């Protein structure tokens, strides 16, 4: 097993290579790509409930 830490010199031969382009799959546009990594609402309606509770709390504080 090789336990050494990799260095930038170990990858110099890769730095000059062109980015691979798929012949099967078209390039994804930035908006679609961003949507893949965007957070999702695991609990539907939970965000609205938090916002509602926040408003109620603010109203109580202002009394």
N, CA, C and O atoms as a GROMACS GRO file, in nm:
protein
  252
    1UNK      N    1   0.085  -0.119   0.000
    1UNK     CA    2   0.000   0.000   0.000
    1UNK      C    3   0.088   0.124   0.000
    1UNK      O    4   0.191   0.130   0.068
    2UNK      N    5   0.047   0.224  -0.078
    2UNK     CA    6   0.122   0.347  -0.091
    2UNK      C    7   0.061   0.452   0.002
    2UNK      O    8  -0.052   0.495  -0.020
    3UNK      N    9   0.135   0.494   0.104
    3UNK     CA   10   0.083   0.587   0.204
    3UNK      C   11   0.134   0.729   0.186
    3UNK      O   12   0.117   0.811   0.277
    4UNK      N   13   0.195   0.761   0.074
    4UNK     CA   14   0.248   0.896   0.057
    4UNK      C   15   0.136   0.994   0.023
    4UNK      O   16   0.032   0.954  -0.031
    5UNK      N   17   0.156   1.120   0.053
    5UNK     CA   18   0.060   1.224   0.020
    5UNK      C   19   0.080   1.266  -0.125
    5UNK      O   20   0.194   1.290  -0.166
    6UNK      N   21  -0.028   1.276  -0.204
    6UNK     CA   22  -0.010   1.319  -0.343
    6UNK      C   23   0.028   1.466  -0.350
    6UNK      O   24  -0.013   1.546  -0.267
    7UNK      N   25   0.107   1.499  -0.449
    7UNK     CA   26   0.152   1.636  -0.471
    7UNK      C   27   0.107   1.678  -0.610
    7UNK      O   28   0.073   1.595  -0.693
    8UNK      N   29   0.108   1.807  -0.634
    8UNK     CA   30   0.065   1.861  -0.764
    8UNK      C   31   0.150   1.802  -0.876
    8UNK      O   32   0.100   1.781  -0.987
    9UNK      N   33   0.275   1.774  -0.848
    9UNK     CA   34   0.362   1.716  -0.951
    9UNK      C   35   0.311   1.580  -0.998
    9UNK      O   36   0.335   1.541  -1.112
   10UNK      N   37   0.240   1.510  -0.912
   10UNK     CA   38   0.186   1.378  -0.948
   10UNK      C   39   0.079   1.388  -1.057
   10UNK      O   40   0.049   1.289  -1.124
   11UNK      N   41   0.023   1.506  -1.074
   11UNK     CA   42  -0.088   1.523  -1.168
   11UNK      C   43  -0.054   1.615  -1.284
   11UNK      O   44  -0.142   1.652  -1.362
   12UNK      N   45   0.071   1.652  -1.299
   12UNK     CA   46   0.111   1.744  -1.406
   12UNK      C   47   0.073   1.693  -1.543
   12UNK      O   48   0.037   1.772  -1.631
   13UNK      N   49   0.080   1.562  -1.564
   13UNK     CA   50   0.047   1.507  -1.696
   13UNK      C   51  -0.101   1.520  -1.728
   13UNK      O   52  -0.140   1.515  -1.845
   14UNK      N   53  -0.185   1.536  -1.628
   14UNK     CA   54  -0.328   1.550  -1.649
   14UNK      C   55  -0.371   1.695  -1.673
   14UNK      O   56  -0.476   1.719  -1.731
   15UNK      N   57  -0.290   1.789  -1.630
   15UNK     CA   58  -0.328   1.930  -1.634
   15UNK      C   59  -0.346   1.983  -1.776
   15UNK      O   60  -0.424   2.076  -1.797
   16UNK      N   61  -0.277   1.927  -1.872
   16UNK     CA   62  -0.283   1.977  -2.009
   16UNK      C   63  -0.386   1.904  -2.095
   16UNK      O   64  -0.402   1.937  -2.212
   17UNK      N   65  -0.456   1.806  -2.040
   17UNK     CA   66  -0.554   1.730  -2.117
   17UNK      C   67  -0.681   1.811  -2.138
   17UNK      O   68  -0.719   1.892  -2.054
   18UNK      N   69  -0.748   1.790  -2.251
   18UNK     CA   70  -0.876   1.854  -2.278
   18UNK      C   71  -0.986   1.789  -2.195
   18UNK      O   72  -0.978   1.671  -2.162
   19UNK      N   73  -1.087   1.867  -2.163
   19UNK     CA   74  -1.202   1.816  -2.090
   19UNK      C   75  -1.276   1.716  -2.179
   19UNK      O   76  -1.303   1.747  -2.295
   20UNK      N   77  -1.311   1.598  -2.128
   20UNK     CA   78  -1.382   1.500  -2.211
   20UNK      C   79  -1.522   1.548  -2.247
   20UNK      O   80  -1.590   1.610  -2.166
   21UNK      N   81  -1.566   1.518  -2.369
   21UNK     CA   82  -1.699   1.555  -2.417
   21UNK      C   83  -1.770   1.426  -2.456
   21UNK      O   84  -1.720   1.349  -2.538
   22UNK      N   85  -1.887   1.404  -2.398
   22UNK     CA   86  -1.963   1.283  -2.426
   22UNK      C   87  -2.025   1.288  -2.565
   22UNK      O   88  -2.074   1.392  -2.609
   23UNK      N   89  -2.022   1.175  -2.633
   23UNK     CA   90  -2.088   1.164  -2.763
   23UNK      C   91  -2.233   1.120  -2.746
   23UNK      O   92  -2.314   1.135  -2.838
   24UNK      N   93  -2.267   1.065  -2.628
   24UNK     CA   94  -2.402   1.014  -2.602
   24UNK      C   95  -2.492   1.117  -2.535
   24UNK      O   96  -2.612   1.123  -2.563
   25UNK      N   97  -2.436   1.198  -2.446
   25UNK     CA   98  -2.516   1.288  -2.364
   25UNK      C   99  -2.485   1.434  -2.396
   25UNK      O  100  -2.369   1.473  -2.393
   26UNK      N  101  -2.587   1.515  -2.428
   26UNK     CA  102  -2.562   1.657  -2.454
   26UNK      C  103  -2.521   1.729  -2.326
   26UNK      O  104  -2.556   1.685  -2.216
   27UNK      N  105  -2.449   1.837  -2.341
   27UNK     CA  106  -2.405   1.915  -2.225
   27UNK      C  107  -2.526   1.976  -2.155
   27UNK      O  108  -2.616   2.029  -2.220
   28UNK      N  109  -2.528   1.969  -2.023
   28UNK     CA  110  -2.640   2.021  -1.945
   28UNK      C  111  -2.624   2.172  -1.927
   28UNK      O  112  -2.514   2.221  -1.900
   29UNK      N  113  -2.735   2.246  -1.943
   29UNK     CA  114  -2.729   2.391  -1.924
   29UNK      C  115  -2.710   2.423  -1.775
   29UNK      O  116  -2.740   2.340  -1.689
   30UNK      N  117  -2.661   2.543  -1.747
   30UNK     CA  118  -2.627   2.581  -1.610
   30UNK      C  119  -2.747   2.577  -1.515
   30UNK      O  120  -2.733   2.537  -1.400
   31UNK      N  121  -2.865   2.617  -1.562
   31UNK     CA  122  -2.982   2.618  -1.476
   31UNK      C  123  -3.021   2.477  -1.433
   31UNK      O  124  -3.051   2.453  -1.316
   32UNK      N  125  -3.019   2.384  -1.526
   32UNK     CA  126  -3.051   2.245  -1.493
   32UNK      C  127  -2.946   2.186  -1.401
   32UNK      O  128  -2.978   2.112  -1.308
   33UNK      N  129  -2.821   2.219  -1.426
   33UNK     CA  130  -2.713   2.167  -1.342
   33UNK      C  131  -2.726   2.221  -1.200
   33UNK      O  132  -2.707   2.148  -1.103
   34UNK      N  133  -2.758   2.349  -1.187
   34UNK     CA  134  -2.774   2.408  -1.054
   34UNK      C  135  -2.890   2.344  -0.979
   34UNK      O  136  -2.883   2.324  -0.858
   35UNK      N  137  -2.996   2.311  -1.052
   35UNK     CA  138  -3.113   2.249  -0.988
   35UNK      C  139  -3.079   2.114  -0.928
   35UNK      O  140  -3.140   2.074  -0.829
   36UNK      N  141  -2.983   2.044  -0.984
   36UNK     CA  142  -2.942   1.915  -0.931
   36UNK      C  143  -2.886   1.928  -0.790
   36UNK      O  144  -2.904   1.840  -0.706
   37UNK      N  145  -2.818   2.037  -0.766
   37UNK     CA  146  -2.748   2.054  -0.640
   37UNK      C  147  -2.821   2.145  -0.542
   37UNK      O  148  -2.772   2.169  -0.432
   38UNK      N  149  -2.937   2.195  -0.581
   38UNK     CA  150  -3.014   2.283  -0.494
   38UNK      C  151  -3.076   2.201  -0.380
   38UNK      O  152  -3.107   2.084  -0.400
   39UNK      N  153  -3.092   2.260  -0.265
   39UNK     CA  154  -3.157   2.189  -0.155
   39UNK      C  155  -3.302   2.160  -0.191
   39UNK      O  156  -3.365   2.233  -0.267
   40UNK      N  157  -3.354   2.054  -0.136
   40UNK     CA  158  -3.493   2.020  -0.162
   40UNK      C  159  -3.570   2.022  -0.030
   40UNK      O  160  -3.512   2.008   0.078
   41UNK      N  161  -3.702   2.038  -0.038
   41UNK     CA  162  -3.786   2.042   0.080
   41UNK      C  163  -3.825   1.899   0.118
   41UNK      O  164  -3.921   1.845   0.063
   42UNK      N  165  -3.752   1.840   0.210
   42UNK     CA  166  -3.780   1.703   0.252
   42UNK      C  167  -3.914   1.697   0.325
   42UNK      O  168  -3.986   1.598   0.316
   43UNK      N  169  -3.946   1.803   0.396
   43UNK     CA  170  -4.073   1.810   0.469
   43UNK      C  171  -4.159   1.917   0.403
   43UNK      O  172  -4.143   2.035   0.431
   44UNK      N  173  -4.251   1.876   0.318
   44UNK     CA  174  -4.336   1.968   0.246
   44UNK      C  175  -4.419   2.052   0.344
   44UNK      O  176  -4.484   1.997   0.433
   45UNK      N  177  -4.416   2.182   0.326
   45UNK     CA  178  -4.494   2.272   0.411
   45UNK      C  179  -4.422   2.316   0.537
   45UNK      O  180  -4.471   2.405   0.607
   46UNK      N  181  -4.310   2.256   0.568
   46UNK     CA  182  -4.239   2.289   0.692
   46UNK      C  183  -4.187   2.432   0.689
   46UNK      O  184  -4.190   2.501   0.791
   47UNK      N  185  -4.138   2.478   0.574
   47UNK     CA  186  -4.086   2.615   0.562
   47UNK      C  187  -4.195   2.717   0.589
   47UNK      O  188  -4.171   2.817   0.656
   48UNK      N  189  -4.317   2.692   0.536
   48UNK     CA  190  -4.429   2.782   0.560
   48UNK      C  191  -4.469   2.786   0.706
   48UNK      O  192  -4.503   2.892   0.758
   49UNK      N  193  -4.464   2.672   0.771
   49UNK     CA  194  -4.498   2.663   0.914
   49UNK      C  195  -4.398   2.744   0.998
   49UNK      O  196  -4.437   2.813   1.092
   50UNK      N  197  -4.273   2.734   0.963
   50UNK     CA  198  -4.170   2.810   1.036
   50UNK      C  199  -4.191   2.960   1.016
   50UNK      O  200  -4.182   3.036   1.112
   51UNK      N  201  -4.220   3.002   0.893
   51UNK     CA  202  -4.245   3.143   0.865
   51UNK      C  203  -4.365   3.194   0.943
   51UNK      O  204  -4.362   3.303   0.999
   52UNK      N  205  -4.472   3.114   0.948
   52UNK     CA  206  -4.592   3.152   1.023
   52UNK      C  207  -4.561   3.165   1.172
   52UNK      O  208  -4.605   3.260   1.236
   53UNK      N  209  -4.488   3.070   1.227
   53UNK     CA  210  -4.452   3.075   1.369
   53UNK      C  211  -4.363   3.194   1.398
   53UNK      O  212  -4.374   3.256   1.504
   54UNK      N  213  -4.275   3.228   1.305
   54UNK     CA  214  -4.188   3.344   1.321
   54UNK      C  215  -4.270   3.472   1.330
   54UNK      O  216  -4.242   3.558   1.414
   55UNK      N  217  -4.372   3.486   1.244
   55UNK     CA  218  -4.458   3.603   1.246
   55UNK      C  219  -4.534   3.612   1.378
   55UNK      O  220  -4.545   3.720   1.436
   56UNK      N  221  -4.585   3.499   1.426
   56UNK     CA  222  -4.657   3.498   1.554
   56UNK      C  223  -4.566   3.541   1.668
   56UNK      O  224  -4.608   3.616   1.757
   57UNK      N  225  -4.443   3.495   1.665
   57UNK     CA  226  -4.347   3.529   1.770
   57UNK      C  227  -4.315   3.679   1.766
   57UNK      O  228  -4.308   3.743   1.871
   58UNK      N  229  -4.297   3.734   1.647
   58UNK     CA  230  -4.269   3.877   1.632
   58UNK      C  231  -4.386   3.960   1.682
   58UNK      O  232  -4.366   4.065   1.744
   59UNK      N  233  -4.511   3.915   1.654
   59UNK     CA  234  -4.629   3.988   1.701
   59UNK      C  235  -4.634   3.988   1.853
   59UNK      O  236  -4.667   4.091   1.913
   60UNK      N  237  -4.602   3.878   1.917
   60UNK     CA  238  -4.602   3.870   2.063
   60UNK      C  239  -4.497   3.963   2.123
   60UNK      O  240  -4.520   4.025   2.226
   61UNK      N  241  -4.382   3.971   2.058
   61UNK     CA  242  -4.274   4.057   2.108
   61UNK      C  243  -4.310   4.204   2.098
   61UNK      O  244  -4.271   4.284   2.182
   62UNK      N  245  -4.386   4.241   1.994
   62UNK     CA  246  -4.416   4.381   1.974
   62UNK      C  247  -4.532   4.431   2.064
   62UNK      O  248  -4.558   4.551   2.070
   63UNK      N  249  -4.598   4.342   2.131
   63UNK     CA  250  -4.708   4.384   2.221
   63UNK      C  251  -4.657   4.444   2.348
   63UNK      O  252  -4.736   4.484   2.433
   0.00000   0.00000   0.00000
